[in-house]
Amino acid sequence: MGNRTPTEADRPVTIRDVAARCGVSTATVSKVLNRGPSGVPISEATRAKVLAAAAQMAYVPNAAARRLRNPALDMALGLYVPWCGNGGASGTFESRLCQGILETLTGTGYELVLQPYAAGGGEGVYVALQASPHRRVRGAIIAGASAADLQFLDAQVDGPVPFVVVNRRLACGRRSVLGDMEQAARQAVQRLIARGVRTVVAVGREGGGAGDYVNDRILAGAEGGVRRAARGANASRKNRTSNVEGAPATLVKGRRNEEVEWLAPVTVPHSVEGGRAAARLLWPDRAAARHRLPLGIVCAFDLIAIGLEQELLQRGVRIPRDVRLISMENLAGVEYLPVPLTAFEQPAVDMGRSAAAALLGELRSSAALPLLSLPYRLVVRQSG
């Protein structure tokens, strides 16, 4: 590292080392590196010499010391994520969310602090928020909140730490940024019906219930798409017994005024094997279909959709001729499946941008974020 002695090389480079190398004062080095105002003009030659020496010596500013001198630098937003996402999430959503947040924070002076919490009972997110001021966190972006977490957060909407919940909706109708998954699921069903499917089913993860907001909204949206198709065709709706778990099915009018059968939703574990199980349930006989074809499937999660496709192809099912499949995530890699997966993509990057911008706006003007719903993006591939 330059001409430093072995003893010097054992310690970090200081601003004094840079000043000594350049033959200038530490104040001059500080003004050059921090781009601060100076009562005495600094020549371009001196500025270039200081910057070159700092780079050559690998000088790293002492962030703690800088914050002591300038408290305005002591600012961060926190991204709070559960230790383990519901269903064993891959982290793709969180990484896209981070991308949007970091893009928005660039040039604002704010840093991003990642803070895991124990989701489930409300206590984990409570502890995390209470500790926020001690971690320099001025505002919190909370992902993966459970039903109990949401109840706690509803009571904290006017608390000391501003926050935004992503991909969930608070009962108060404020401080939430989410993708309009219900509308996207309706559009998925309408797309399938417009392409001639004669049977439609939604596949989600089991154990959803009131605490699984994304799963519930997608399944509700898929049914809403069938209802809208029925209204649009002025079709009379009638119930009959479905051969999936004995649940009722609904008939609506599809393309060319043909009846389209709506099966009761199927729920399976959130995994590739869960998707395989759904395929075996919907297509138990390798030699014959169980429903009128083509069958249209709206799948809430990509892992389940991958298993569905694998098992159906092994059973000789032709995708998209016999089955059309649309998923509601668009994780990285689904475009490389044997039949590339058509998907509605979660607007995770836009959610990150919007959540960060809303918090920055509130910190500057005290205007709390209302509910913000963002559209999904359709990515058309071969499966649907």
HELIX and SHEET records of a PDB file:
HELIX    1   1 PRO A    6  ALA A    9  1                                   4    
HELIX    2   2 ILE A   15  CYS A   22  1                                   8    
HELIX    3   3 THR A   26  ASN A   34  1                                   9    
HELIX    4   4 GLU A   44  GLN A   56  1                                  13    
HELIX    5   5 ALA A   63  ARG A   69  1                                   7    
HELIX    6   6 PRO A   71  LEU A   73  5                                   3    
HELIX    7   7 THR A   92  LEU A  105  1                                  14    
HELIX    8   8 GLU A  123  GLN A  130  1                                   8    
HELIX    9   9 SER A  132  ARG A  135  5                                   4    
HELIX   10  10 ALA A  147  ASP A  154  1                                   8    
HELIX   11  11 MET A  181  ALA A  194  1                                  14    
HELIX   12  12 GLY A  209  GLY A  211  5                                   3    
HELIX   13  13 TYR A  213  GLY A  232  1                                  20    
HELIX   14  14 ARG A  255  ASN A  257  5                                   3    
HELIX   15  15 VAL A  272  LEU A  282  1                                  11    
HELIX   16  16 ASP A  302  GLN A  314  1                                  13    
HELIX   17  17 VAL A  334  TYR A  336  5                                   3    
HELIX   18  18 ALA A  348  SER A  365  1                                  18    
SHEET    1   A 6 GLU A 111  TYR A 117  0                                        
SHEET    2   A 6 ALA A  76  PRO A  82  1                                        
SHEET    3   A 6 VAL A 137  ILE A 142  1                                        
SHEET    4   A 6 PHE A 163  VAL A 166  1                                        
SHEET    5   A 6 SER A 176  GLY A 179  1                                        
SHEET    6   A 6 LEU A 372  LEU A 374  1                                        
SHEET    1   B 5 ASN A 239  THR A 241  0                                        
SHEET    2   B 5 PRO A 248  LYS A 253 -1                                        
SHEET    3   B 5 GLU A 259  TRP A 262 -1                                        
SHEET    4   B 5 THR A 199  ARG A 205  1                                        
SHEET    5   B 5 VAL A 266  VAL A 268  1                                        
SHEET    1   C 8 ASN A 239  THR A 241  0                                        
SHEET    2   C 8 PRO A 248  LYS A 253 -1                                        
SHEET    3   C 8 GLU A 259  TRP A 262 -1                                        
SHEET    4   C 8 THR A 199  ARG A 205  1                                        
SHEET    5   C 8 LEU A 295  CYS A 299  1                                        
SHEET    6   C 8 VAL A 323  SER A 327  1                                        
SHEET    7   C 8 THR A 342  GLU A 345  1                                        
SHEET    8   C 8 ARG A 377  VAL A 379 -1                                        
END                                                                             
